Amino acid sequence: MQEKNLYEYAVIRVVPRVEREEFLNVGIVLFCKKAKFIKVLHSLNVQKVLSLSVEADVEQIQLNLSAFEKVAHGTKDGGPIGLMDIPSRFRWLTALRSSVIQTSRPHPGLCDDLEQTMQRLFEEFVL
């Protein structure tokens, strides 16, 4: 019997006007220490963002989401944070912040297939 993976995930949110605290779920970051797995999946619905704030800088939001992916992937273009170990990158991505890109608190789970779980969470919370 295969041992299940203990994972953590957080929902990535766009908060176009931080002072209003209204947000849209736009992605998922999933992490599993044992499997050395971290992945970011995101999809930005521009019309929904603009419905919360017509002044939202959609181009900058897309660049920030891309930076989240680069940090998760651990590439050099992810900057100094992208070069850290996987648990440190996950903690940085899910750190409490007051900015246009935020995450929920991390939530734990158990699964057999991390990719399938990632897709299920993405469909449930984002799409």
C-alpha positions in Angstrom: 0.0 0.0 0.0 1.4 3.4 -1.1 1.8 6.0 1.7 -0.2 9.1 1.1 1.5 12.5 0.6 1.0 15.1 3.4 0.7 18.4 1.5 -0.1 22.0 2.2 -1.9 24.4 -0.1 -2.9 28.1 -0.2 -5.3 29.9 -2.4 -3.7 32.9 -4.3 -5.8 36.0 -4.3 -5.9 39.3 -6.1 -6.9 42.2 -3.9 -7.2 45.1 -6.4 -7.9 47.7 -3.7 -6.2 46.4 -0.5 -8.1 48.9 1.7 -11.5 47.4 0.6 -10.3 43.8 1.3 -12.3 42.4 -1.6 -10.5 39.6 -3.4 -10.7 37.1 -6.3 -9.3 33.6 -6.1 -6.8 33.4 -9.0 -4.5 30.5 -8.2 -3.2 27.7 -6.0 0.2 27.0 -4.5 0.7 23.4 -3.4 3.7 22.1 -1.4 4.8 18.6 -0.3 8.0 18.4 1.7 8.4 14.7 1.4 8.0 14.7 -2.4 10.1 17.9 -2.8 7.1 19.3 -4.7 5.9 22.9 -5.1 3.8 24.2 -7.9 1.8 27.3 -8.6 -1.2 27.3 -11.0 -3.1 30.6 -11.7 -5.6 32.1 -14.1 -6.5 35.7 -14.1 -10.1 36.8 -15.1 -9.4 40.4 -16.1 -13.1 41.3 -16.3 -13.6 40.2 -12.7 -10.6 42.1 -11.5 -11.8 45.3 -13.3 -15.2 44.8 -11.7 -13.6 45.2 -8.3 -11.5 48.2 -9.4 -11.5 49.8 -12.9 -8.1 51.3 -11.9 -6.5 47.9 -11.3 -3.1 47.5 -13.0 -3.8 44.2 -14.7 -0.4 44.1 -16.4 1.4 44.4 -13.1 -0.8 41.8 -11.5 0.1 39.4 -14.3 3.8 40.1 -13.8 3.4 39.5 -10.0 1.6 36.2 -10.6 4.4 35.2 -13.0 6.9 36.1 -10.2 5.1 33.7 -7.9 5.5 31.0 -10.4 9.2 31.7 -10.8 9.8 31.6 -7.1 7.9 28.3 -6.8 9.9 26.8 -9.7 13.2 27.8 -8.0 14.7 29.4 -11.1 17.4 32.1 -11.1 14.9 34.6 -12.5 12.9 34.0 -9.3 15.5 36.1 -7.5 17.1 35.3 -4.2 13.9 33.8 -2.8 13.7 31.4 -5.8 17.1 30.0 -4.9 16.0 29.0 -1.4 14.9 25.4 -0.5 11.4 24.3 -1.3 9.9 24.7 2.2 11.4 28.3 2.5 9.9 29.2 -0.9 6.5 28.0 0.2 6.7 29.9 3.5 7.7 33.1 1.6 4.9 32.7 -1.0 2.3 32.2 1.8 3.6 34.8 4.2 1.0 37.3 5.4 1.2 40.5 3.3 -0.8 43.6 2.6 -0.5 43.8 -1.2 -2.4 43.2 -4.4 -1.3 39.6 -4.4 -2.1 37.7 -1.2 -2.7 34.1 -0.2 -5.0 32.3 2.2 -3.6 30.6 5.2 -2.0 27.3 4.3 -4.3 24.3 4.6 -3.1 20.7 5.1 -4.3 17.5 3.3 -3.4 13.9 2.4 -3.4 12.6 -1.2 -2.1 9.9 -3.5 -1.4 12.1 -6.5 -0.2 15.7 -6.0 -0.8 16.8 -9.6 -4.3 15.5 -9.5 -4.9 17.2 -6.2 -3.5 20.4 -7.5 -5.9 20.3 -10.5 -8.9 19.5 -8.2 -8.1 22.4 -5.9 -7.6 24.7 -8.8 -11.0 23.8 -10.3 -12.7 24.0 -6.9 -11.4 27.3 -5.7 -10.4 29.2 -8.9 -12.3 28.2 -11.9 
